Amino acid sequence: MRTTYVAGNWKMNMDREGTVALVKELVAQLKDCKNKVMIAPPFVYLDLVSQLVKGTNILLGAQNCAATDNGAHTGEISVAMLKDLGVQVVILGHSERRYEFGECDELINMKVTRALAAGLDVIICIGELLAQREVGRAEKVCERQLNSALMGVSKEQLSHVTIAYEPVWAIGTGKTATPEDAQQIHSYARKVIAKMYDQEAADNIIIQYGGSMNVKNYKELLTQSDVDGGLIGGASLKAETFIPICNG
């Protein structure tokens, strides 16, 4: 049985006061949660959140990392810096990084391998544009992204990898893939993992859905056999919309 894994990606939202209030409420309300929960605040609040979640069942995530260890890379944050702040998980390959900031498959793979080598868990995001779905290329796009992101990743390291399927057309738009659409891609992604590694690896890997999952649709999505949780954006910014999803 795979663990249900719910991760909150705060993106470029929240202030210090709101961060403290939300995290304290999550810690209190989720102390008996049976599912795996992670929150990824903006970089500037990582140290603050690290102190608030220390010793709790809530994991601390980062929204990105650098592809290099150190050096003259203005504005970048290394995996060593993240670990120093208590970060346990890093989200990589998010569509907003791919399409807003031009991150290519090769760069994402460099980040994935560096984060895993440093002992961090990673959530690798995959997903197609609307135009790609409309011409029947959704599966092939996701397969290419998976093959590239996992290049050089061993089966042992794969146990520290989570996949998040995020149809780009459903992120921040309020649109959501139907449960059947999500199941189709999740099932296909599992077949890709089986081809790259083996069936055991495919059966064990957690695949989250990440396109506008919210309190209205999460139950239907989570009933799908290959949907193992969610990478939550907007709904993770309020306790009343995030906690029910965390509890499944």
KEKENU-883233 format. One record per residue (C-alpha): x, y, z. Coordinates in nm, 4 decimals. Example, Ala and Ser with C-alpha at 12.3 -4.5 7.8 and 13.67 -1.06 7.14 Angstrom:
2
+----------+----------+----------+
:        X :        Y :        Z :
+----------+----------+----------+
:   1.2300 :  -0.4500 :   0.7800 :
:   1.3670 :  -0.1060 :   0.7140 :
+----------+----------+----------+
END
This chain:
248
+----------+----------+----------+
:        X :        Y :        Z :
+----------+----------+----------+
:   0.0000 :   0.0000 :   0.0000 :
:   0.1393 :   0.3381 :  -0.1019 :
:   0.1274 :   0.6267 :   0.1436 :
:  -0.1068 :   0.9170 :   0.0679 :
:   0.1200 :   1.2201 :   0.0346 :
:  -0.0148 :   1.5764 :   0.0389 :
:   0.2260 :   1.8638 :  -0.0253 :
:   0.1489 :   2.2347 :  -0.0053 :
:   0.3319 :   2.4582 :  -0.2513 :
:   0.2840 :   2.8145 :  -0.1293 :
:   0.4557 :   2.9651 :  -0.4346 :
:   0.5133 :   3.3451 :  -0.3976 :
:   0.2478 :   3.3989 :  -0.1313 :
:   0.2134 :   3.4720 :   0.2425 :
:   0.3816 :   3.7184 :   0.4777 :
:   0.5607 :   3.6526 :   0.8070 :
:   0.2547 :   3.6966 :   1.0287 :
:   0.0357 :   3.4792 :   0.8078 :
:   0.3052 :   3.2148 :   0.7848 :
:   0.3330 :   3.1815 :   1.1626 :
:  -0.0437 :   3.1663 :   1.2087 :
:  -0.0981 :   2.9056 :   0.9357 :
:   0.1881 :   2.6786 :   1.0374 :
:   0.0871 :   2.6823 :   1.4034 :
:  -0.2662 :   2.5839 :   1.3064 :
:  -0.1445 :   2.3078 :   1.0763 :
:   0.0826 :   2.1687 :   1.3477 :
:  -0.2037 :   2.1639 :   1.5958 :
:  -0.4705 :   2.0271 :   1.3638 :
:  -0.2580 :   1.7676 :   1.1828 :
:  -0.0759 :   1.6141 :   1.4792 :
:  -0.2800 :   1.2936 :   1.4420 :
:  -0.2874 :   1.2925 :   1.0615 :
:  -0.2156 :   0.9460 :   0.9214 :
:  -0.0993 :   1.0740 :   0.5847 :
:   0.2340 :   1.2228 :   0.4804 :
:   0.2242 :   1.6052 :   0.4781 :
:   0.4758 :   1.8599 :   0.3488 :
:   0.4671 :   2.2383 :   0.3140 :
:   0.6963 :   2.4437 :   0.0896 :
:   0.6994 :   2.8139 :   0.1848 :
:   0.8963 :   3.0801 :  -0.0035 :
:   1.2720 :   3.0695 :   0.0547 :
:   1.2667 :   3.3721 :   0.2891 :
:   1.0423 :   3.1882 :   0.5383 :
:   1.2196 :   2.8516 :   0.5363 :
:   1.4154 :   2.9181 :   0.8547 :
:   1.1051 :   3.0428 :   1.0338 :
:   0.8922 :   2.7459 :   0.9261 :
:   1.1761 :   2.5057 :   1.0060 :
:   1.1607 :   2.6120 :   1.3697 :
:   0.7807 :   2.5879 :   1.3788 :
:   0.7606 :   2.2335 :   1.2353 :
:   1.0644 :   2.0919 :   1.4149 :
:   0.9693 :   1.7729 :   1.5974 :
:   0.6276 :   1.7511 :   1.4269 :
:   0.4934 :   1.5217 :   1.1562 :
:   0.5004 :   1.7998 :   0.8941 :
:   0.7886 :   1.7886 :   0.6475 :
:   0.9620 :   2.1048 :   0.5291 :
:   0.9998 :   2.1526 :   0.1550 :
:   1.1625 :   2.4048 :  -0.0763 :
:   1.0184 :   2.5190 :  -0.4073 :
:   1.3407 :   2.4897 :  -0.6076 :
:   1.7178 :   2.4557 :  -0.5788 :
:   2.0270 :   2.5428 :  -0.7759 :
:   2.1896 :   2.3013 :  -1.0186 :
:   2.5342 :   2.3834 :  -0.8760 :
:   2.6892 :   2.3561 :  -0.5308 :
:   2.8175 :   2.7134 :  -0.4864 :
:   2.9822 :   3.0028 :  -0.6639 :
:   2.8925 :   3.3193 :  -0.8517 :
:   2.5262 :   3.2417 :  -0.9146 :
:   2.3350 :   3.5488 :  -0.7985 :
:   1.9948 :   3.4685 :  -0.6529 :
:   2.0422 :   3.0903 :  -0.6449 :
:   1.9991 :   2.8652 :  -0.3395 :
:   2.2111 :   2.5489 :  -0.3082 :
:   2.1010 :   2.2133 :  -0.1698 :
:   2.3566 :   2.2523 :   0.1097 :
:   2.1910 :   2.5791 :   0.2141 :
:   1.8499 :   2.4118 :   0.2104 :
:   1.9714 :   2.1228 :   0.4252 :
:   2.1298 :   2.3700 :   0.6654 :
:   1.7819 :   2.5161 :   0.7211 :
:   1.6248 :   2.1767 :   0.7861 :
:   1.4665 :   2.1288 :   0.4435 :
:   1.3840 :   1.7651 :   0.3693 :
:   1.2139 :   1.7843 :   0.0291 :
:   1.2550 :   1.9974 :  -0.2835 :
:   1.0037 :   2.0487 :  -0.5650 :
:   1.1676 :   2.0367 :  -0.9077 :
:   1.0468 :   2.0766 :  -1.2642 :
:   0.7304 :   2.2666 :  -1.1731 :
:   0.5608 :   2.3949 :  -1.4881 :
:   0.6024 :   2.7538 :  -1.3697 :
:   0.9781 :   2.6951 :  -1.3547 :
:   0.9699 :   2.5258 :  -1.6959 :
:   0.7541 :   2.7770 :  -1.8806 :
:   0.7966 :   3.1070 :  -1.6909 :
:   1.1677 :   3.0743 :  -1.6223 :
:   1.2781 :   2.8571 :  -1.9137 :
:   1.4066 :   2.5557 :  -1.7206 :
:   1.4799 :   2.2780 :  -1.9683 :
:   1.4725 :   1.9013 :  -1.9129 :
:   1.8513 :   1.8845 :  -1.8828 :
:   1.8668 :   2.1528 :  -1.6129 :
:   1.5914 :   1.9833 :  -1.4163 :
:   1.7821 :   1.6549 :  -1.4302 :
:   2.0937 :   1.8287 :  -1.2959 :
:   1.8896 :   1.9589 :  -1.0032 :
:   1.7263 :   1.6211 :  -0.9380 :
:   2.0545 :   1.4314 :  -0.9287 :
:   2.2226 :   1.6962 :  -0.7132 :
:   1.9368 :   1.7043 :  -0.4618 :
:   1.9225 :   1.3249 :  -0.4357 :
:   2.3000 :   1.2996 :  -0.3965 :
:   2.2763 :   1.5466 :  -0.1083 :
:   2.0161 :   1.3319 :   0.0673 :
:   1.7068 :   1.5382 :  -0.0076 :
:   1.3793 :   1.3867 :  -0.1238 :
:   1.2443 :   1.5323 :  -0.4474 :
:   0.9048 :   1.5875 :  -0.6025 :
:   0.9427 :   1.5852 :  -0.9807 :
:   0.6650 :   1.7665 :  -1.1662 :
:   0.5503 :   1.6607 :  -1.5107 :
:   0.2618 :   1.7790 :  -1.7246 :
:   0.1467 :   1.8870 :  -2.0669 :
:   0.0266 :   2.2142 :  -2.2166 :
:  -0.3338 :   2.2364 :  -2.3359 :
:  -0.2226 :   2.2418 :  -2.7003 :
:  -0.0252 :   1.9212 :  -2.6447 :
:  -0.3252 :   1.7491 :  -2.4871 :
:  -0.5521 :   1.8588 :  -2.7690 :
:  -0.3328 :   1.6869 :  -3.0283 :
:  -0.3021 :   1.3686 :  -2.8225 :
:   0.0552 :   1.4197 :  -2.7009 :
:  -0.0062 :   1.4351 :  -2.3236 :
:   0.1369 :   1.0906 :  -2.2538 :
:   0.4432 :   1.1391 :  -2.4729 :
:   0.5242 :   1.4770 :  -2.3171 :
:   0.5041 :   1.3288 :  -1.9666 :
:   0.7134 :   1.0286 :  -2.0714 :
:   0.9852 :   1.2561 :  -2.2114 :
:   0.9902 :   1.4644 :  -1.8944 :
:   1.0127 :   1.1534 :  -1.6761 :
:   1.2870 :   0.9926 :  -1.8827 :
:   1.4942 :   1.3086 :  -1.8734 :
:   1.4387 :   1.3967 :  -1.5066 :
:   1.5305 :   1.0453 :  -1.3891 :
:   1.8387 :   1.0016 :  -1.6063 :
:   2.1179 :   0.8739 :  -1.3818 :
:   1.8834 :   0.8105 :  -1.0869 :
:   1.9284 :   0.4619 :  -0.9394 :
:   1.6458 :   0.2388 :  -0.8233 :
:   1.7645 :   0.2918 :  -0.4665 :
:   1.7455 :   0.6694 :  -0.5112 :
:   1.4003 :   0.6335 :  -0.6668 :
:   1.2639 :   0.5549 :  -0.3211 :
:   1.3293 :   0.9241 :  -0.2438 :
:   1.1393 :   1.0442 :  -0.5510 :
:   0.7729 :   1.1427 :  -0.5782 :
:   0.6126 :   1.2268 :  -0.9120 :
:   0.3536 :   1.5050 :  -0.9386 :
:   0.1365 :   1.5130 :  -1.2500 :
:   0.0343 :   1.8712 :  -1.3158 :
:  -0.1475 :   1.9400 :  -1.6405 :
:  -0.0233 :   2.2915 :  -1.7120 :
:  -0.3665 :   2.4071 :  -1.8253 :
:  -0.5073 :   2.3216 :  -1.4798 :
:  -0.2540 :   2.5077 :  -1.2626 :
:  -0.3881 :   2.8261 :  -1.1095 :
:  -0.6761 :   2.8348 :  -1.3581 :
:  -0.9446 :   2.6702 :  -1.1487 :
:  -0.9730 :   2.4035 :  -1.4174 :
:  -0.9090 :   2.0472 :  -1.3089 :
:  -0.8491 :   1.7291 :  -1.5032 :
:  -1.1338 :   1.4859 :  -1.4554 :
:  -1.0556 :   1.1986 :  -1.2197 :
:  -1.0442 :   0.9766 :  -1.5285 :
:  -0.7967 :   1.2094 :  -1.7053 :
:  -0.5742 :   1.2116 :  -1.3976 :
:  -0.5917 :   0.8343 :  -1.3610 :
:  -0.4972 :   0.7864 :  -1.7261 :
:  -0.1750 :   0.9855 :  -1.6981 :
:  -0.0875 :   0.8506 :  -1.3530 :
:  -0.1287 :   0.4956 :  -1.4819 :
:   0.0812 :   0.5753 :  -1.7878 :
:   0.3540 :   0.7347 :  -1.5731 :
:   0.3641 :   0.4157 :  -1.3658 :
:   0.4149 :   0.2149 :  -1.6852 :
:   0.7020 :   0.4445 :  -1.7813 :
:   0.8650 :   0.3845 :  -1.4421 :
:   0.8214 :   0.0079 :  -1.4870 :
:   0.9944 :   0.0306 :  -1.8248 :
:   1.2780 :   0.2422 :  -1.6842 :
:   1.3255 :   0.0354 :  -1.3668 :
:   1.0920 :  -0.2562 :  -1.2916 :
:   0.7365 :  -0.3306 :  -1.1797 :
:   0.8287 :  -0.3162 :  -0.8120 :
:   0.9565 :   0.0387 :  -0.8547 :
:   0.6434 :   0.1337 :  -1.0463 :
:   0.4155 :  -0.0141 :  -0.7818 :
:   0.5945 :   0.1675 :  -0.4991 :
:   0.6435 :   0.5170 :  -0.6393 :
:   0.4013 :   0.7824 :  -0.5146 :
:   0.2327 :   0.9875 :  -0.7872 :
:   0.0515 :   1.3026 :  -0.6773 :
:  -0.2024 :   1.5032 :  -0.8754 :
:  -0.1197 :   1.8721 :  -0.8907 :
:  -0.3675 :   2.0623 :  -1.1056 :
:  -0.6022 :   2.2707 :  -0.8891 :
:  -0.6901 :   2.0006 :  -0.6364 :
:  -0.9181 :   2.1555 :  -0.3752 :
:  -1.1727 :   2.0738 :  -0.1051 :
:  -1.4440 :   2.0226 :  -0.3656 :
:  -1.2669 :   1.7691 :  -0.5864 :
:  -0.9991 :   1.5960 :  -0.3781 :
:  -1.2125 :   1.3003 :  -0.2715 :
:  -1.2973 :   1.2027 :  -0.6281 :
:  -0.9361 :   1.2383 :  -0.7369 :
:  -0.7972 :   1.0397 :  -0.4441 :
:  -1.0313 :   0.7471 :  -0.5122 :
:  -0.8441 :   0.6798 :  -0.8366 :
:  -0.6173 :   0.3776 :  -0.7999 :
:  -0.3005 :   0.5517 :  -0.9192 :
:  -0.3549 :   0.8927 :  -0.7555 :
:  -0.1584 :   0.8852 :  -0.4304 :
:  -0.2053 :   1.2381 :  -0.3023 :
:  -0.1776 :   1.5950 :  -0.4172 :
:   0.0643 :   1.8800 :  -0.4769 :
:  -0.1584 :   2.1646 :  -0.3642 :
:  -0.1208 :   2.5291 :  -0.4622 :
:  -0.3904 :   2.7812 :  -0.3715 :
:  -0.5769 :   2.5482 :  -0.1365 :
:  -0.2626 :   2.5079 :   0.0777 :
:  -0.2676 :   2.8748 :   0.1812 :
:  -0.5572 :   2.8375 :   0.4252 :
:  -0.5955 :   2.5824 :   0.7018 :
:  -0.9635 :   2.5261 :   0.6301 :
:  -0.8930 :   2.4279 :   0.2683 :
:  -0.5673 :   2.2377 :   0.3224 :
:  -0.6358 :   2.0310 :   0.6342 :
:  -0.9281 :   1.8313 :   0.4879 :
:  -0.7141 :   1.7306 :   0.1899 :
:  -0.4269 :   1.6317 :   0.4203 :
:  -0.6618 :   1.4066 :   0.6130 :
:  -0.7791 :   1.2503 :   0.2881 :
+----------+----------+----------+
END
